[in-house]
């Protein structure tokens, strides 16, 4: 990316601030809003560490199983302390309509499940055992298992065409997703029924900037931590699923296709017939901010933009 297509400056004042932080321990299940969260190179701590898989080991998501949206996930409050380590009495608790709560021990290693796949990646994972398998099989009405990312043996790199040397767990493709409140407000002005941010499943909601300005951000600091904006987030069916009911409808995808497709916002870029909402990030953890303890992002933290492109045409997508 040449200097002619980007602007670099040392901002004296923040461009935005973090207004909410969300963690989704189980891929496609309900998120948790937290006041602060520890950073790791693969995402916020606990984010997408688990995934439900079918009888072939393939990841189940709301695209095929919208009922996953109704599964509430609870973690111990202290789980979001940077130095906390679970004991044998530490549990993730799952609740869903018509189901008894399921307790998943955070400190128990089950057997290994081989042949787990999420999109292009496949590998092994920790199997959370027979009780969890029965619970998800009963809820979804088909053989299912709950598995946990095996950090001891597995690495899932992000797409090296966009950024090299970064990893994620069971997220779709990148360890962090950022959206601005202003972008949501702008979209909601076009919709008959305004939608909550949970339709879009970001990790960071920020406010104080111009609508869709996050499209342009290439290098930002959140608090003292350096992040790279690596790819506009192309959206799938999930934003069209009501997260309170699991029922899908035409919006907001119809409006996003009309107003946020590559044909509209990136007319000179390669057309993929996709639409975009939000910016995928990686933490530039090899920089100096990664040293020592205190690697925590808090609601209220400032966002400084150090480098951006001049239009969405120049953004990676």
N, C-alpha and C positions, 0 to 999 in steps of 0.2 A: 504494500500500500504506500504509494508515494506521498511526499509532503503536500503535493498539490491537491490531493483528494481528502486531506484531513486537516484538522486544526488542532494545535497543541498549545496549551497555556497552563499556567499555574493559577487555579482559581483561588481568589481571596476569600470567597464566601461559598458555602455549600450550594449545590444546584438543587438538592432535595434532601429529604430525611426519611429514614426508615419508619413507616407507620404501622407495619405488622410483619410478623415472622411466622411462617407456617412450616410444619414438619409432617411428613406423611410416612409413618413407620412401615406400613404395609402398602405396597404399590396398588393404587386404584381404590384403596379404602379411605375412609374419612381422615382429614388432616387435623392437626392439633395447632391451635394458635398459642404462641409462647412469647413471654416478654423478652427472652434472650435465649441464645443457643450457641453451643460451642461449634467452632469451625473445624472441619477436617478436609483433607485434600479431595475426598470423594463426595463431599456434600456436608450439610449440617449433620451433627451427630444424630443417629437413629433414622435419618431420612432414607426411605426406600431400602432399608436393610432386609426386609422380608418381601416375599412375593408368593401369591397363591398359584400353584401350577396344576394343570390337568393331568390326566392319566398318562400322557405322553411327555410330561415334564415341561410343557410350554406354559409361559406366563399367561395368567388370566387377567384381563383388564376390563374396565367398564365398557370398552368398545363392544365386547361380546357378552360380558356379565355385568349389566348396569346395576344389579343388586349389590355389588361391592360398595357402591356409594353409601349404602345404609349401614355399613359396619363401622361402629364407633371404636376408636382405639384410645386407650388410656395408658399413660406411662407414669411412674412415680415422679412427683414434682422434682425431686432431687436428681432425676436422670438428666436434667439439663444443666447441672453443675459440671464444669469442665473436668474436675478431678474425681467425680463419683464413679465408683465401680459397683456393679450389681453383686448381690449375695444370692444364696440359694433361696432366700425369701423375697426376692425382687421379681415382680411380675409385670408383664404387659397384659392388660385386661381387654377383651373384645366383647362387644355387645351388638346384637342385631335383632331385628323384629322376629318374634316367635322363637328365639333361641335363649337358652340359659347362658350366662356369661362364661367365657372361656378364659382361663388363666394360662399364660404362656411364660414359663420361667425364663428370666433373662440371663441366667447363669448356668444353664444346663446344656450340655452338648449331646445331641442325639446322634443317630447314625448319619452316614453321608448319603445324600441323594445325587446320583450321577445323572447326566443327560438333561440338566435343567437349561432351558433356553429362554432368553429375552431378546427378541428381534434377531440380530445377526450373531449375538454372543451365545455360546453354550459352555457349560462347565459343571462343576459339582457344587453342592450347597449343603448346609446342615439341614437335616430333616427334623421338624419340630415334633414328630411323633404321632402315635395312633390317635390320641384324643383330639388333637388339632385337626388331623386328617378327617376324622369322623364328623367333627363340627362343621368344617367347610363343605364336606360332601353332602351332609344333610341340608345345609343352608342353600347350596347352589343346585342340589338335585343331581349331582354327577360326581364321579370319583375325583377328589381334589386333595392336595397336600399343601401344607404351609412350610416353606423353606426359608432359611436365613442365609445371607451372603457369607461365604466362607473366606474371610479376609486372610486366613493363614495360608491358603493354597491358591486363591484365585485373584486375577486382575482383570478388570473390564475397562479397556481404554476407550476414551471418547474418539469420535471420528477424526483420524489424523489429517484428513483433508481440510479440517477447520482449525484444529489446534493439536499440537503434538505434546506428549509427555503428561497428559492428564487422564484421570480415571474417574469412574463413577461406580455405583452399585447397581440397583435395579431401577433407576430412573430411566425414562425413555432413551435419553442420549447424553445428557449433560448434568453436572452435579448441582447447578443452581439455575433458577428461573426468576427473573425480576420483571415486575410490571408496575406501572405508575397508576396511582388513583386517578390522575387526570385522564389517562387513556381509557380507564373504565368509565369515567364520567362522560367522556366524549362518545363512547360507544352507546352508553345507556340513553343518551339524548336522541339516538336514532331508533331506539327500540320502543315498542308499545309498553312492554313491561321491563323495568330496569332489573338487572341481574346482579347478584352478589359476586364478590371476587372468588368465591369457592368454585365457581364454574371453570376457572382458569388455572387453579392449582399452582400458584407461584410459591416460591420460598420467601421472597422479599417483596412486600408492597411498599412503594415509596410515594411520597407526595411533595408538592412544592415546585414541580417542573411543568413544562408545557406538555400537552397531550402528545403522546407517541415520540417524545424526545428521546426516550430510551432506545428507540430504533438505531440511533446514531452513535451511541456510546461505545467506544472501543477500549478505553482504559479509564477505570474509575477507582476511587478509594471509597470503601464503606468503613467509617471510622478510620483506623490506621491500616486497614487491610486492602491490598491491591487486587483488583479483579479485572479480568479481560472479558469484554463482550465479544463472543465468538460467532454467534449465529442468531438471526431472527428466529423466533419460535413459530414454526409452522404448526397449525392446529388440526386436530383430528375430530372425531365425532364427540369426544368427551364434553366440550363446552355446551353441547346441545342437550346434555343430560341434567335434569333437575337433581341436585345433590340431596334434596330432602325427600324425594319420592322415587328416584331411580328411573323416572319416565323421561323419554327424550322428545324433543319437539324441533321445529325448523330453526329456531333462533338460539343463539346469535349467529349461527353459521351462515345463514342466508345473507344477513347484513354484512358480516365480515367478508364473505366472498365478493359482495358488491362494492365494498369500500376499502378492503385491506388485502386484496389479491395481489400477486406479483404483477399482474397486468396493470393494476392501478398504482401501486406504490413503488414498483421497480420496473417501469416500462422499458428501460434499456438493458435490464439484466436478463439472464436466461430464464425463460418462462417455464414454470413447473406446474402451473395450474393449482397453486396452493395459496392459502391465506395465512396471515401472520398476526400474532398478538403477543408481545412480550419479547424479552431478550435473554438468550441462554448465556450463562456466565461460567467461567472457571476462576477459582481462587489462584492467584499467582503466588503460590505458597513458598516458592523458592526465594522470594524476596525477603528483606530483613524483617518484615512484620510477622514472619512465621516463627521467630525465635522466642523462646521462653513461654511462660504460662500467660493466661489472660486472653487466649484466642477466642473471644466471645463477641458476637454481634448482638446489639441491644436495640429494641424499639427506641426511636429517638436519635439514633446515631446519624451523623451527617453523611451525605453522599457528595463527593467531589468528582467532577468530570475533568479528566486531564487531557483526553484525546477523543475526538469524535470525527466521523465522516460528515460531509456536508449535506448528503441526502441519502434516503433509504436505497437508492439505486446503487450506492457504493458499499452498502452493508452486505456482509455475508449472509446468505439465506439458503 
